[in-house]
Amino acid sequence: MRISRQFLPSINLLSAFEAAATTLNFSQAARELDLTQSAVSRQIKALEEQLGVPLFIRDGQRVRLTTAGEGYLHAIREALKKIAGASIAARSNSKGGTLELAVLPTFGARWLAPRLARFFSSNPGVTVNFTTKLKPFDFGIEPLDAAIHFGQPVWADAETVFLMNETVLPVCSPEFLSQHQFDLPSKLLSAPLINLSSRPDAWAHWFETQKVEGHSTGGIVFDQFAAAAQAATHSVGIALLPEFLIERELADGKLVSAFGAPQTSAEAYYLVWPARRNSYPPLVAFKDWVVSETVET
């Protein structure tokens, strides 16, 4: 939706207002802007006429902000900071750009972060800003260019590319395993099961593939892999976790397989982005790179 030009004053008018509102002195604002005092006064008057509301109370040589002016100053100052920041970023990344990327927290920390140096080495002009997102969101509302998502993509007007499958393994601490000694998959039902809120059907799928009928999906629930892994290492119960996210704990012996071999998850990882960003250079560069990384994994 386009905004009426009535409500989009020029940067010159906004700069004059911000300087005058900060100093509460038109002459001082004029010196900061390298203008005459009368020029600043005319710009302020033009802005008030455009908005249809007084921003200053004039009392002889003194001025002070109206209530509307105080609120407008706060909003305009933040907007001007963002514009200045964007201009600096554009200048410093003249051959690149900025990618706003949503990532799953543990995936970002355990898989993506250790590989990022290779991306930046081959794309020195690109900056990537990361935002943690556990669930799908609206690209029309969130200022994000893409997301790394687990499960079937559910976004409208979006493009996707497959990244990789994962294998999951029921794991627990060595001490927990020595206390239970699971010899059948059905025996896991007698122990506390650690669940992830983002994957409510994971245990049900695992038991089904193990031909265990009448299984329960109850147990302890965490919203992040890191917390679930920590709980398992401290003998709270058994967690069903992706192998590549717990390589460190498996190598250190803090976690061991509770039963059986790794099993492929029912869903997979995807890179998702709004179709309107399809040709955005930082996104194209990141997509090409992350796909090549997953092929080599």
C-alpha positions in Angstrom: 0.0 0.0 0.0 1.4 3.4 -1.0 1.6 6.1 1.6 0.2 9.6 0.8 2.9 12.1 0.0 1.3 14.3 2.6 2.7 12.1 5.3 6.1 11.7 3.7 7.9 15.0 4.3 11.3 15.6 2.7 14.5 14.7 4.5 15.4 18.4 4.6 12.3 19.3 6.5 12.7 16.3 8.9 16.4 17.2 9.5 15.5 20.8 10.3 12.8 19.7 12.7 15.1 17.1 14.5 17.9 19.7 14.9 15.5 22.4 16.1 13.6 20.0 18.4 16.9 18.8 20.0 18.4 22.2 20.6 15.1 24.1 21.1 16.9 26.9 19.4 16.4 27.7 15.7 19.6 29.7 15.5 21.7 26.8 16.9 19.9 24.4 14.6 20.8 26.6 11.7 24.5 26.6 12.6 24.4 22.7 12.8 22.7 22.5 9.4 24.8 25.3 7.8 21.7 27.3 7.1 20.3 30.6 8.1 17.9 30.9 11.0 15.2 32.1 8.7 15.6 29.1 6.4 15.2 26.7 9.4 12.1 28.7 10.5 10.6 28.4 7.0 11.3 24.6 6.9 9.7 24.1 10.3 6.6 26.1 9.2 6.4 24.1 5.9 6.5 20.8 7.9 3.8 22.0 10.3 1.6 23.0 7.3 2.2 19.7 5.6 1.2 17.8 8.7 -1.6 20.1 9.7 -0.4 20.3 13.4 1.8 22.7 15.3 5.1 21.1 16.5 6.5 24.1 18.4 5.1 26.7 20.8 6.8 30.0 20.0 7.2 32.4 22.9 9.3 35.4 21.7 12.8 34.1 21.1 12.1 30.9 22.9 10.5 27.7 21.5 9.3 24.5 23.1 7.7 21.4 21.7 4.0 20.7 21.7 2.8 17.3 22.9 2.5 16.3 19.2 6.0 17.6 18.6 7.5 15.5 21.4 6.0 12.3 20.0 7.0 13.2 16.5 10.6 13.9 17.5 10.9 10.4 19.1 9.7 8.7 16.0 11.5 10.8 13.5 14.8 10.5 15.4 14.6 6.7 15.2 13.7 6.9 11.5 16.6 9.2 10.7 19.0 6.8 12.5 17.8 3.9 10.5 18.1 5.8 7.2 21.7 6.9 8.2 22.5 3.3 9.1 21.2 2.0 5.9 23.2 4.6 3.9 26.4 3.6 5.8 25.7 0.0 5.1 25.1 0.6 1.4 28.3 2.6 1.1 30.4 0.0 3.0 28.8 -2.9 1.1 28.8 -1.4 -2.4 29.7 -4.7 -3.9 27.6 -6.8 -1.6 24.6 -6.2 0.6 22.9 -7.4 3.8 21.0 -10.7 4.1 18.4 -10.8 7.0 18.2 -14.5 7.8 16.0 -16.4 10.2 17.6 -19.6 11.7 16.8 -22.3 14.1 18.9 -21.7 17.1 20.8 -25.0 17.6 21.1 -25.5 13.8 22.6 -22.0 13.6 25.0 -22.6 16.4 26.1 -26.2 15.7 25.9 -26.5 11.9 25.9 -23.1 10.3 28.2 -21.0 12.5 31.3 -23.2 12.1 31.0 -23.0 8.3 30.3 -19.2 7.9 33.9 -18.2 7.5 33.9 -20.0 4.2 30.9 -18.0 3.0 32.3 -14.7 4.0 35.7 -15.5 2.5 34.1 -16.1 -0.9 31.5 -13.2 -0.5 33.5 -10.4 1.3 30.9 -7.7 0.5 27.9 -9.5 2.0 26.8 -9.0 5.6 24.4 -11.6 7.2 22.2 -10.6 10.2 20.7 -13.6 12.1 17.4 -13.8 13.8 16.2 -16.8 15.8 12.9 -18.2 14.7 11.5 -21.5 16.0 8.2 -21.4 13.9 7.1 -20.2 10.5 6.3 -16.5 10.3 4.9 -13.9 7.8 7.5 -12.6 5.4 5.1 -9.7 4.7 5.4 -8.5 8.3 8.9 -9.6 9.4 11.8 -7.7 7.7 13.6 -10.9 6.7 14.9 -12.1 3.4 15.0 -15.9 4.0 14.7 -18.6 6.7 16.2 -22.0 7.3 13.3 -24.2 8.2 12.7 -27.8 9.3 9.6 -29.5 8.0 7.4 -29.0 5.0 7.5 -25.2 4.0 4.1 -23.6 4.7 4.7 -20.1 3.4 2.5 -18.5 0.7 4.3 -16.9 -2.3 7.6 -18.3 -1.3 10.4 -20.3 -3.0 12.2 -23.2 -1.4 15.3 -25.3 -1.9 16.0 -28.6 -0.2 19.1 -28.5 2.1 19.4 -31.9 3.8 17.8 -34.7 5.6 18.8 -35.6 9.1 19.2 -38.8 11.1 17.9 -38.9 14.7 19.0 -41.1 17.6 17.5 -41.8 21.0 20.2 -40.7 23.4 20.8 -40.6 27.2 23.7 -40.4 29.6 25.9 -43.4 30.1 24.7 -43.5 33.7 21.1 -43.5 32.7 21.7 -46.3 30.2 23.5 -48.5 32.8 20.5 -48.2 35.1 18.0 -49.3 32.4 19.8 -51.5 29.8 17.1 -51.2 27.1 17.1 -54.5 25.1 13.9 -53.8 23.2 12.5 -50.5 21.7 9.3 -51.0 23.7 11.4 -50.8 26.9 12.0 -47.1 26.2 8.4 -46.5 27.2 9.3 -47.3 30.8 11.7 -44.3 30.9 11.0 -40.5 30.9 11.0 -39.3 27.2 12.3 -35.9 26.5 10.2 -34.1 23.8 10.7 -31.0 21.6 7.7 -28.7 21.3 8.6 -28.0 17.6 8.5 -31.7 16.9 5.5 -33.1 18.8 5.3 -36.3 16.6 9.0 -37.2 16.6 8.8 -40.0 19.2 5.5 -41.3 17.7 7.2 -41.7 14.3 10.2 -43.4 15.9 8.1 -45.9 17.8 6.1 -46.6 14.6 9.2 -47.4 12.6 10.3 -49.7 15.5 6.9 -51.6 15.2 6.0 -50.6 18.8 2.2 -50.3 19.1 0.2 -48.4 21.7 3.0 -46.1 22.4 2.7 -42.9 24.4 4.0 -39.5 23.3 3.9 -38.0 26.8 6.9 -36.8 28.8 9.0 -33.8 29.4 8.8 -31.0 26.8 11.5 -28.5 25.8 11.4 -25.8 23.1 15.1 -26.0 22.1 17.5 -28.8 21.2 20.2 -27.4 23.5 18.0 -27.7 26.6 16.8 -31.2 25.6 20.4 -32.3 25.1 21.5 -30.9 28.5 18.6 -32.6 30.2 19.6 -36.0 28.6 23.3 -35.6 29.6 22.1 -35.0 33.2 20.1 -38.3 33.2 16.7 -36.6 33.1 15.5 -39.1 30.4 15.9 -40.1 26.8 16.0 -37.5 24.0 15.4 -38.1 20.3 18.0 -35.8 18.7 19.6 -35.1 15.3 23.0 -36.7 15.2 24.8 -33.8 13.6 23.6 -31.5 16.4 25.0 -33.6 19.2 28.3 -34.8 17.5 30.3 -33.1 20.3 28.3 -34.8 23.1 28.6 -38.2 21.4 32.3 -37.8 20.8 32.9 -36.8 24.4 30.8 -39.7 25.7 28.3 -37.4 27.5 25.5 -38.9 25.4 25.2 -42.5 24.1 22.7 -44.3 22.0 19.8 -45.7 24.2 18.8 -48.2 21.6 19.3 -49.0 17.9 20.9 -47.2 15.0 20.3 -43.7 13.7 17.0 -43.3 11.8 16.1 -40.8 9.1 13.6 -38.1 10.2 10.3 -37.9 8.4 11.0 -34.2 7.5 14.0 -32.2 6.3 15.7 -28.8 6.3 14.9 -26.2 3.6 15.9 -22.7 2.8 12.8 -20.6 2.2 12.5 -17.0 0.9 9.7 -14.8 -0.4 9.4 -14.9 -4.2 9.9 -11.2 -4.5 13.5 -11.6 -3.2 14.3 -14.3 -5.7 17.0 -12.3 -7.5 18.4 -10.4 -4.4 22.2 -10.8 -4.8 23.1 -11.6 -1.1 20.3 -14.2 -1.1 21.4 -15.7 -4.3 25.0 -15.9 -3.0 23.9 -17.5 0.3 21.6 -20.0 -1.4 24.3 -21.2 -3.8 26.8 -21.5 -0.9 24.6 -23.3 1.6 23.4 -25.8 -1.0 27.0 -26.6 -1.8 27.8 -27.0 1.9 24.9 -29.5 2.4 26.0 -31.5 -0.6 29.4 -31.9 0.9 28.1 -32.7 4.4 
